[in-house]
Amino acid sequence: MERKGSRIKAMLPLYFFLLLEPNSGRSAVEYQTLRNYIDHGVTREGEKNINVVVPEDEDPDFGAAEMMVSLSKASNSLEENKGKTDLELFAENNDNIFKVMGELKKDHTGFWWDFYVSFFYRMANENLTKPFSYYISESDGDEAAKWLNDHPEEFDRFKIWMNIPNN
């Protein structure tokens, strides 16, 4: 999907892969790939200028989702987000992306919409995007593991929803 120029269709399987394998050598590489997709097209020039370039998706049905990914990333530098950690912003961006794609799904069908978008939209509607985001970020460092340990109720609710056994 990356070679075809579809950022969204490249991102969705990465989210799913990281759900299945959150903390391995492979997941560290793919986590960074996912983060690069989210950052793509958003640059900051000075204190107040943010440039957003929305990649043109080969599938026009995902055009609004492409815009949402870029705008979500650009919103990280708003005053209201100052002081939030990178992972807090990552979780909020994921929640926004999943919810917008879920709303867009109402007008679309097909594998990408019915499998990936439906799954992540249900997760977002269950308020599980935050534990999901920290869970898939485990390969990135200690902040994710610390959050998961410090929020056992949220993480347990996520594990129950996902049917992940306790180790």
C-alpha positions in Angstrom: 0.0 0.0 0.0 2.9 2.3 0.6 4.2 1.8 -2.9 0.7 2.6 -4.2 0.6 5.9 -2.2 -2.0 4.9 0.3 -0.8 6.1 3.7 -4.0 5.0 5.5 -4.0 1.5 3.9 -0.4 1.2 5.0 -1.1 2.4 8.5 -4.0 0.2 9.4 -2.2 -3.2 9.1 0.7 -1.7 11.1 -1.7 -0.8 13.9 -3.0 -4.4 13.8 0.5 -6.0 13.6 1.6 -4.0 16.6 -1.5 -5.2 18.5 -0.4 -8.7 17.8 3.3 -8.2 18.4 3.9 -5.0 20.5 7.4 -5.6 21.8 9.9 -7.3 19.5 12.7 -6.4 17.2 10.2 -6.3 14.3 7.7 -4.3 16.2 10.3 -1.6 17.0 10.9 -1.1 13.3 7.2 -1.1 12.3 6.3 1.2 15.2 8.7 3.8 13.9 7.3 3.2 10.4 3.8 3.9 11.7 5.0 7.1 13.5 6.6 8.3 10.3 3.3 7.9 8.4 1.6 10.0 11.0 4.3 12.7 10.9 4.4 12.7 7.1 3.4 16.0 5.5 3.5 18.0 8.7 6.3 20.5 9.2 6.7 23.4 11.5 8.3 26.7 10.5 8.9 28.9 13.4 6.6 29.4 16.4 3.3 29.8 14.7 3.6 28.4 11.2 2.7 24.7 10.5 2.6 23.4 7.0 0.3 20.5 6.3 0.5 18.6 3.0 -2.1 16.0 2.6 -0.9 13.1 0.4 -3.2 12.2 -2.4 -4.5 8.7 -1.7 -5.0 6.5 -4.7 -8.4 5.6 -3.2 -10.4 8.8 -3.0 -12.6 7.2 -0.3 -9.7 7.6 2.1 -9.0 11.3 1.2 -10.8 12.7 4.3 -9.0 10.2 6.5 -5.7 11.3 5.0 -6.5 14.8 5.8 -7.5 13.8 9.4 -4.2 12.1 10.0 -2.3 15.3 9.0 -4.5 17.7 10.8 -4.5 15.5 13.9 -0.7 15.6 13.9 -0.6 19.4 13.3 -2.9 19.9 16.3 -0.2 18.6 18.6 1.4 22.0 18.7 -1.8 23.9 19.8 -1.6 25.7 23.1 -3.9 23.2 24.8 -1.5 20.4 24.0 1.6 22.0 25.5 3.0 19.9 28.3 1.6 16.6 27.0 4.0 13.8 26.3 4.6 12.4 22.8 2.7 9.2 23.8 -0.2 11.2 25.2 -0.5 13.0 21.9 -0.1 9.7 20.0 -3.0 8.2 21.9 -5.2 11.3 21.3 -4.3 11.3 17.6 -5.1 7.7 17.2 -8.5 8.2 18.9 -9.3 11.0 16.6 -8.2 9.1 13.5 -10.2 6.0 14.5 -13.3 8.0 15.2 -13.2 10.0 12.0 -12.6 6.9 9.9 -15.5 5.2 11.7 -17.8 8.1 10.8 -16.6 7.9 7.2 -17.3 4.2 7.1 -21.0 4.9 7.2 -20.7 5.7 3.5 -18.2 2.9 2.5 -17.8 -0.8 2.4 -15.1 -3.2 1.5 -12.3 -5.0 3.2 -10.5 -1.9 4.6 -13.6 -0.4 5.9 -15.3 -3.5 7.2 -12.3 -5.1 8.8 -9.8 -2.5 9.9 -11.9 0.6 10.2 -14.8 -1.2 12.0 -12.4 -2.8 14.4 -10.6 0.4 15.4 -13.8 2.4 15.5 -15.3 -0.1 18.0 -12.2 0.2 20.0 -12.4 4.0 20.1 -16.0 3.9 21.0 -15.2 1.7 24.0 -12.7 4.3 25.1 -9.8 1.8 24.7 -7.6 3.8 22.3 -5.4 5.1 25.1 -4.4 1.7 26.5 -4.1 0.3 22.9 -1.8 3.2 22.0 0.5 2.6 25.0 0.4 -1.1 24.5 1.6 -0.9 20.9 4.2 1.6 22.0 6.0 -0.8 24.3 9.0 -1.2 22.0 9.6 2.5 22.0 10.8 2.8 25.6 9.9 2.9 29.2 7.1 5.5 29.2 4.6 3.1 27.6 5.4 0.3 30.1 5.2 2.7 33.0 1.8 3.9 31.9 0.5 0.4 31.5 1.8 -0.5 35.0 0.3 2.8 36.5 -3.1 2.2 34.9 -3.9 -1.4 35.5 -7.7 -0.9 35.4 -7.6 0.7 31.9 -5.1 -1.9 30.7 -7.1 -4.8 32.1 -10.3 -3.5 30.5 -8.4 -3.4 27.2 -7.0 -6.9 27.7 -10.5 -8.3 28.5 -11.9 -6.6 25.4 -9.1 -8.0 23.3 -9.1 -11.4 25.1 -5.4 -11.1 25.9 -4.4 -13.5 28.6 -2.7 -12.2 31.7 1.0 -13.3 32.0 
